Amino acid sequence: MLNDGSGNFREAPGASVTFDWPTAKGDDMVCGVAIGDVNGDTLPDVVLGQHFGTPWIKPLANRLYLHRGVVDGIPKFEDVTEAAGLIPLPLKGPHVEIQDFDNDGRPDIYTSIVTFADGQPHPVIFRNKGSRDGIPQFEQQTLGQIDFPTDEDRALKSSGKFFAKMVEERKIVYSAPGPTCDFNRDGRLDMVIPNWWAELPSLLLRNETTSGHWLDVRVTGSDSLNTMGIGTRVDLYEPGHAGEATARIGSREIATGFGYASSQEAVAHFGLGDRTECDIVVTLPHGKGQLVRKSVKADQRLTLSK
């Protein structure tokens, strides 16, 4: 929906065709959505999470739409799901997030499915390996660690019977919500998996991934800006090059409540890879101006005030 500037909204021409999902009907539905820049062009891309009835019979991918720019005032999006490596999922994946879990400077895509191998939980994260022909390339290694779905799984057309088998085996599970947060403040994003089934425990998963440097940015408002800085855009640049497009490291908007039935901290989290400092340009919402900070040290949670 496009805002005409006066508080009225209209559907973007062509949006119903671009985002059409013909098989999403009845209990087969699209649930979660995450918006963020996955390919480093500062344009907000879109990830949609599916909640289809029997994906263990017919696996279904979560979808990725790249923002291809604005033409005559209309944003254009392209479905690059398959080209980007987002493979079909054999379980429901309603919750989605765009986050940098290994802090290498490339945003990853996560959905709230967890497998269990050798007694250890492995969430499904599509790691961003860089771009090819302008399309980010993602890969995941979690689903291949277990024998799922088996022929016996595929034969269970009843969701109730399948879920009973899934709970008994305890080798894979999904959650409707699955928010992330750095709960122990070590600069790596952790996650919470609230379990739908009373027989299974909910999970608090600590991120122990080998990590690059990182930076968290918070914005606190005053009378003229909301107190959590919601809607603020944070852009990071190579040190000494604030505002230069060719030196941009990453771009995020401060938001909460993305994915499905979840809420996150009002923090813009960035992975910096090997970088130990950067410049920051913060663009406040509703034309409230910008804040610029130069040569900011990595590995800290920075709070800026307006």
C-alpha positions as CSV (number, residue, x, y, z in Angstrom):
1,M,0.0,0.0,0.0
2,L,1.4,3.4,-1.0
3,N,1.0,6.5,1.2
4,D,0.0,9.5,-0.9
5,G,1.4,11.8,1.8
6,S,-1.9,12.8,3.3
7,G,-2.6,9.6,5.3
8,N,-4.5,7.9,2.5
9,F,-3.3,4.6,1.1
10,R,-3.7,2.8,-2.2
11,E,-2.6,-0.5,-3.5
12,A,0.6,-0.3,-5.7
13,P,-0.3,-1.1,-9.3
14,G,0.8,-4.6,-10.1
15,A,1.4,-5.7,-6.5
16,S,-1.4,-8.3,-6.6
17,V,0.3,-9.9,-9.6
18,T,3.9,-9.7,-8.2
19,F,3.0,-11.1,-4.8
20,D,0.3,-13.6,-6.0
21,W,0.5,-17.0,-4.3
22,P,-2.2,-19.0,-6.0
23,T,-2.0,-22.0,-3.7
24,A,-2.4,-19.9,-0.6
25,K,-6.0,-20.7,0.2
26,G,-7.9,-21.7,3.3
27,D,-5.6,-23.5,5.8
28,D,-2.7,-23.0,3.3
29,M,-1.7,-19.5,4.2
30,V,1.1,-16.9,4.2
31,C,1.8,-15.8,7.8
32,G,5.0,-14.1,8.6
33,V,6.8,-11.2,6.8
34,A,10.2,-9.6,7.3
35,I,11.4,-6.4,5.5
36,G,15.0,-5.6,5.2
37,D,17.9,-5.0,2.8
38,V,19.4,-8.4,1.9
39,N,21.7,-7.4,-1.0
40,G,23.2,-4.1,0.2
41,D,21.5,-1.6,-2.1
42,T,19.6,0.1,0.9
43,L,16.2,-0.8,-0.7
44,P,13.9,-2.8,1.6
45,D,13.4,-6.4,0.3
46,V,10.6,-8.7,1.5
47,V,10.6,-12.3,2.9
48,L,7.3,-14.2,3.3
49,G,6.8,-17.2,5.6
50,Q,4.4,-20.0,4.6
51,H,2.1,-22.0,6.9
52,F,0.8,-24.6,4.6
53,G,-1.1,-27.6,5.8
54,T,1.2,-30.6,4.7
55,P,4.6,-29.4,3.6
56,W,6.2,-32.8,4.5
57,I,4.2,-34.2,1.5
58,K,4.8,-31.2,-0.8
59,P,7.7,-29.0,0.5
60,L,7.2,-25.3,0.0
61,A,9.8,-22.5,0.1
62,N,9.5,-19.2,2.0
63,R,9.6,-16.5,-0.6
64,L,12.2,-13.7,-1.2
65,Y,11.3,-10.6,-3.2
66,L,14.1,-8.2,-4.1
67,H,13.3,-4.5,-4.3
68,R,14.3,-3.4,-7.9
69,G,13.8,0.3,-7.5
70,V,11.0,2.8,-7.9
71,V,9.6,3.5,-11.4
72,D,7.2,6.5,-11.8
73,G,6.6,6.4,-8.1
74,I,5.8,2.7,-8.0
75,P,8.2,0.3,-6.2
76,K,9.0,-2.8,-8.2
77,F,9.8,-6.2,-6.7
78,E,11.1,-9.5,-8.2
79,D,10.6,-13.0,-6.9
80,V,14.1,-14.4,-6.6
81,T,13.3,-17.3,-4.2
82,E,14.7,-20.1,-6.3
83,A,17.6,-18.1,-7.8
84,A,18.7,-17.1,-4.3
85,G,18.8,-20.7,-3.0
86,L,15.8,-20.6,-0.7
87,I,14.9,-24.3,-1.1
88,P,11.4,-25.7,-0.3
89,L,10.9,-26.4,3.4
90,P,9.5,-29.8,4.5
91,L,7.7,-28.2,7.5
92,K,5.8,-25.0,8.2
93,G,8.0,-21.9,8.4
94,P,5.7,-19.0,9.4
95,H,8.2,-16.9,11.3
96,V,10.9,-15.2,9.2
97,E,13.6,-12.7,10.0
98,I,16.4,-10.9,8.1
99,Q,19.4,-10.8,10.5
100,D,23.1,-11.2,10.4
101,F,23.7,-14.3,12.7
102,D,27.4,-14.7,12.1
103,N,28.2,-11.0,11.9
104,D,30.0,-11.3,8.6
105,G,28.3,-8.2,7.2
106,R,25.8,-10.1,5.1
107,P,22.2,-10.4,6.3
108,D,20.9,-14.0,6.6
109,I,17.4,-15.3,6.5
110,Y,16.0,-17.4,9.3
111,T,12.7,-19.3,9.8
112,S,11.5,-20.9,13.1
113,I,12.2,-24.5,12.3
114,V,14.6,-26.5,14.5
115,T,16.1,-29.9,13.9
116,F,17.8,-32.0,16.6
117,A,21.0,-33.9,15.8
118,D,23.2,-35.6,18.4
119,G,21.1,-34.0,21.1
120,Q,21.8,-30.5,19.8
121,P,19.3,-28.0,18.3
122,H,20.0,-26.6,14.9
123,P,17.7,-23.7,13.7
124,V,17.1,-23.3,10.0
125,I,19.2,-20.3,8.9
126,F,19.9,-19.5,5.3
127,R,23.4,-18.0,5.4
128,N,24.1,-15.2,3.0
129,K,27.2,-16.2,1.0
130,G,27.4,-13.0,-1.2
131,S,25.8,-12.1,-4.5
132,R,25.9,-13.6,-8.0
133,D,24.6,-11.7,-11.0
134,G,23.0,-9.2,-8.6
135,I,21.1,-11.9,-6.5
136,P,22.2,-12.8,-3.0
137,Q,23.0,-16.5,-2.6
138,F,21.8,-18.4,0.5
139,E,22.6,-21.8,1.8
140,Q,21.5,-23.9,4.8
141,Q,22.9,-27.1,6.2
142,T,20.4,-27.9,9.0
143,L,17.8,-29.9,7.1
144,G,20.3,-32.4,5.7
145,Q,21.3,-33.6,9.2
146,I,18.3,-35.7,9.8
147,D,16.2,-38.3,7.8
148,F,13.2,-36.1,7.3
149,P,10.7,-36.5,5.8
150,T,10.8,-40.2,5.5
151,D,8.4,-42.3,3.3
152,E,6.3,-42.9,6.4
153,D,6.1,-39.1,7.1
154,R,5.0,-38.5,3.5
155,A,2.2,-41.1,3.8
156,L,0.6,-39.2,6.7
157,K,-1.9,-36.9,5.0
158,S,-3.6,-36.1,8.4
159,S,-1.8,-33.2,10.1
160,G,-2.9,-34.6,13.5
161,K,-1.3,-38.0,12.9
162,F,1.9,-36.3,11.5
163,F,2.3,-33.9,14.4
164,A,1.8,-36.8,16.9
165,K,4.7,-38.7,15.1
166,M,6.8,-35.5,15.1
167,V,6.3,-34.9,18.8
168,E,7.2,-38.6,19.6
169,E,10.3,-38.6,17.5
170,R,11.6,-35.2,18.6
171,K,13.9,-34.7,15.7
172,I,12.3,-31.7,14.1
173,V,9.8,-29.0,15.3
174,Y,8.5,-25.7,14.1
175,S,7.2,-22.7,16.0
176,A,4.7,-20.1,14.9
177,P,6.7,-17.2,16.5
178,G,10.5,-17.3,16.9
179,P,11.8,-13.8,17.8
180,T,15.5,-13.0,18.0
181,C,17.4,-11.0,20.6
182,D,20.9,-10.7,22.0
183,F,19.8,-11.8,25.5
184,N,23.4,-12.2,26.9
185,R,24.8,-9.1,25.2
186,D,27.7,-10.7,23.5
187,G,26.9,-9.2,20.1
188,R,25.4,-12.4,18.6
189,L,21.7,-12.7,18.0
190,D,20.0,-15.5,20.0
191,M,16.4,-16.8,19.5
192,V,13.3,-17.9,21.4
193,I,11.3,-20.8,20.1
194,P,7.9,-21.0,22.0
195,N,6.6,-24.5,21.5
196,W,3.1,-25.1,20.3
197,W,3.0,-28.6,21.8
198,A,2.7,-29.0,25.6
199,E,4.7,-32.2,25.4
200,L,7.8,-30.4,24.1
201,P,9.8,-27.6,25.9
202,S,10.1,-24.1,24.5
203,L,13.7,-23.2,23.6
204,L,16.0,-20.4,24.3
205,L,18.8,-20.8,21.8
206,R,22.2,-19.1,22.5
207,N,24.1,-18.2,19.4
208,E,27.6,-19.8,19.6
209,T,28.5,-19.1,16.0
210,T,32.1,-18.0,15.3
211,S,31.5,-14.3,14.9
212,G,32.8,-11.2,13.2
213,H,32.7,-7.7,14.8
214,W,29.3,-6.1,15.4
215,L,27.4,-2.9,16.3
216,D,24.0,-2.3,17.8
217,V,22.3,1.1,17.4
218,R,19.5,2.4,19.5
219,V,17.7,5.7,19.1
220,T,15.8,7.4,21.9
221,G,13.3,10.1,21.0
222,S,11.9,13.2,22.7
223,D,8.7,15.1,22.4
224,S,9.1,15.3,18.6
225,L,10.1,11.6,18.1
226,N,8.8,8.3,19.4
227,T,10.8,7.2,22.4
228,M,12.1,4.0,20.7
229,G,13.1,5.6,17.4
230,I,10.8,3.3,15.5
231,G,11.0,4.1,11.8
232,T,14.6,5.4,12.0
233,R,16.9,4.3,9.2
234,V,20.5,3.5,10.2
235,D,23.2,3.4,7.5
236,L,26.8,2.3,8.2
237,Y,29.8,3.4,6.2
238,E,33.5,2.8,6.0
239,P,35.3,5.1,8.5
240,G,35.8,8.6,7.0
241,H,33.2,8.1,4.3
242,A,29.9,8.9,5.9
243,G,27.2,9.4,3.3
244,E,29.1,8.0,0.4
245,A,27.0,5.3,-1.4
246,T,30.0,3.3,-2.6
247,A,31.4,3.1,1.0
248,R,28.1,1.9,2.6
249,I,28.4,-1.2,4.8
250,G,24.8,-1.8,5.6
251,S,21.4,-0.3,6.1
252,R,18.6,-1.2,8.5
253,E,15.4,0.4,9.8
254,I,14.6,0.3,13.5
255,A,11.4,-1.8,13.9
256,T,9.7,-4.2,16.2
257,G,7.1,-6.9,15.6
258,F,8.3,-8.5,12.4
259,G,8.0,-12.1,11.5
260,Y,4.9,-13.8,12.9
261,A,3.3,-13.2,16.3
262,S,6.6,-11.8,17.6
263,S,8.2,-8.7,19.0
264,Q,11.8,-7.7,18.9
265,E,14.0,-5.0,20.5
266,A,14.0,-1.6,18.9
267,V,17.7,-2.1,17.9
268,A,19.4,-2.0,14.5
269,H,21.9,-4.9,14.6
270,F,24.8,-5.0,12.2
271,G,27.6,-7.5,11.5
272,L,30.9,-5.8,10.6
273,G,33.0,-8.8,9.7
274,D,36.7,-7.7,10.1
275,R,35.9,-4.0,10.5
276,T,36.7,-2.5,13.9
277,E,35.1,0.9,13.3
278,C,32.7,2.7,11.0
279,D,30.8,5.9,10.4
280,I,27.0,6.1,11.2
281,V,24.3,8.2,9.5
282,V,20.9,8.0,11.2
283,T,17.9,9.3,9.3
284,L,15.0,10.1,11.7
285,P,11.4,9.5,10.6
286,H,9.0,12.1,9.5
287,G,11.7,14.5,8.4
288,K,13.2,15.0,11.8
289,G,16.7,15.3,10.4
290,Q,19.9,13.2,10.6
291,L,22.5,12.3,13.2
292,V,26.0,11.6,12.1
293,R,28.7,9.8,14.1
294,K,32.2,9.2,12.8
295,S,34.9,6.6,13.6
296,V,32.6,4.6,15.9
297,K,34.2,1.6,17.5
298,A,32.8,-1.8,16.9
299,D,31.5,-4.3,19.4
300,Q,29.3,-2.0,21.4
301,R,25.6,-1.1,21.9
302,L,25.4,2.6,20.9
303,T,22.5,4.8,22.0
304,L,21.8,8.0,20.1
305,S,19.3,10.7,21.3
306,K,17.4,13.3,19.5
